[in-house]
Amino acid sequence: MGSNSQNLSTSLAEQANSIGSRLNELASKLESSKLEELASEASTLGAKIGSITQFSHGSVDPLIFGITVLVLSCFIGYFVVWSVTPALHSPLMGVTNAISSVIIVGALIAAGPKDPNFFASIMGFFAIVLASINIFGGFIVTQRMLSMFKRKKPSGENK
Amino acid sequence: MIGFYSSFLYLISAVLFVLSLNGLSHPESSRRGNLFGMVGMGIAVFTTLAIVSPNPITYLVIFLGIAIGGIIGAYIARSIDMTALPQLVAAFHSLVGLAATLVATAAFYNPSAYGIGEIGNISGGSLFEMGLGLAIGAVTFTGSIVAFGKLQGLVSGQPVTFPLQHPFNAFLGILLLVLIIALVTTNSTTAFWGIFIVSLTIGVLIIIPIGGADMPVVVSMLNSYSGWAACGIGFTLGNPLLIITGSLVGASGAILSYIMCKGMNRSFFNVILGGFGGESDIDPTQKDSSDKMVKRGSADDAGFIMDNASTVIIVPGYGMAVAQAQHALREMSDILKSRGITVKYAIHPVAGRMPGHMNVLLAEANVPYDEVFELEEINRDFSQADVAFVIGANDVTNPAAKTDPQSPIYGMPILDVENAGTVLFIKRSMASGYAGVDNELFFRDNTMMLFGDAKKVCEEVIQALD
């Protein structure tokens, strides 16, 4: 997703920042206020480029992107769920229960981040346990329910 | 944050989740649907594992967590009694809610892991999404615990009301809004935990005033909430998979709540505001029903009547689940069928304590699903049926819903059992149903009451038939 432009702007931001810090060093050595101004300008430029990076993919604001996904998914959910036969409403709750535990994705990231934070990792660990109870419990109980739904047997087979 | 390949894999897992729900349109395709769901979840988990830092200790911790949760979940799911299904689902909802709050907390204390800023310097948008996820998660958590307590009988099923309840709830709602604004504008830790505590309180307060008979609505509603909680977390993490799945679950729960409300002819707000379904305004004892006569019958009478019938429609209700009578009932209907009598089952949308509960219990007792019919499918058949066998149901058969505009259940769709040749009512006593209204059906000439425990009565009828 536009990762090239993202990489480019990230390196631009880094470059601008390093120019800023070198100018700062120079400014302190030469004791020049003009150079100091230049240095601060360079670092604001770096910060600006950095902030652009966040939105650079496809130039769509992530919030708008998320809302688009949300609205379309609600429509899919609406049509799919209305087509579920009323007899299977209990298994439907079992399955939705299990798949809503997909927040385990968030829990995994919390438990294993690139730069760890002890408290957040503990939270992540407990969230993994809870979500796993739900995933296994939800799918298995649904499986149990669904395996009970049987068609009428040809007469004489059941005793 | 999320790379190209992982985005693609997340999409596959989202599609599999949609297919898993789609499979439930028919019992034949449903088992494959469930399998799709499992595969989708597996893909989601392994894709995420590839993103997290490749550190042996991290993997150890993660697999330990999954193993602990998996063992507990599998054990519970295998050992649970099908009659206790509503409680189980409520308990599972509470876990989703709690997990959502934990993830929101982790994101607040370690935002850089999710690429949403530094501690104390998270963007307003992310904080708003985080606050929303936290609030919905916390409401789902405590709300589901109260629902679990009510279903399990740990908390009274009666609606709990206290003075100034609605103003107090409104105050908490406004307080929550203020705290979310405070969190967004100040990054304050106090505001974060304030949201948590206020939401926990709201969760308790919105469920306690709802009575036992409205539990199907509550369970579906909490199902919906757990989806929106996942959705909120999805926004925080900028993860489309969570948003898609959360919306699917949210929509599903909302539709089920709507169906349940329609089954009781009540508006959603009427249910939420509560106070219905326990001690109703109408005191049944005040109604002068003592002078009316009911016809009592024995199991022998019931056996004789059914033996001579050609069509019997069985109407099960929550009472059947309580008495665990489904197996005895199926045995009884097997005997009837072996004598050439047509047996069908009629299920009201709100029978039981969660949507579709009766269908599962009958399926558990090996009743084939093509003998079980929904209200609209079977209601016209009652006039051709010789016997309506009502076991553990009451309000869903009450003709007052059609004739008496004063009745609290007026307008509710009911099963027209009164059109059958004979109505056999199995009840423990003459007590009224959850709505607290008398059922005039008991006093009709073509009604015969069979007093006793549903399971025992079925067993006695079986003996009488032999």
Interface residues (C-beta under 8 A of the other chain):
Chain A: M1 S3 P62 L63 F65 G66 V69 L70 S73 C74 I76 G77 Y78 V80 V81 W82 S83 V84 T85 P86 A87 L88 H89 S90 P91 L92 M93 G94 V95 T96 N97 A98 I99 S100 S101 V102 I103 I104 V105 G106 A107 L108 I109 A110 A111 G112 P113 K114 D115 P116 N117 F119 A120 S121 M123 G124 F125 F126 A127 I128 V129 L130 A131 S132 I133 N134 I135 F136 G137 G138 F139 I140 V141 T142 Q143 R144 M145 L146 S147 M148 F149 K150 R151 K152 K153 N158
Chain B: G3 F4 S7 S13 F17 V18 S20 L21 N22 L24 S25 H26 P27 E28 S30 R31 G33 N34 G37 M38 G40 M41 A44 V45 T48 L49 I51 V52 S53 N55 T58 Y59 V61 I62 L64 G65 I66 A67 I68 G69 G70 I71 I72 G73 A74 I76 A77 R78 I80 M82 L85 L88 V89 F92 H93 L95 V96 L98 A99 A100 L102 V103 T105 A106 A107 Y109 N110 S112 A113 Y114 G125 V219 S220 N223 S226 G227 A229 A230 C231 I233 G234 F235 T236 L237 G238 N239 P240 L241 L242 I243 I244 T245 G246 S247 L248 V249 G250 A251 S252 G253 I255 L256 I259 D334 I347 P349 M354 P355 G356 H357 N359 V360 A363 E364 N366 P368 Y369 D370 E371 V372 E374
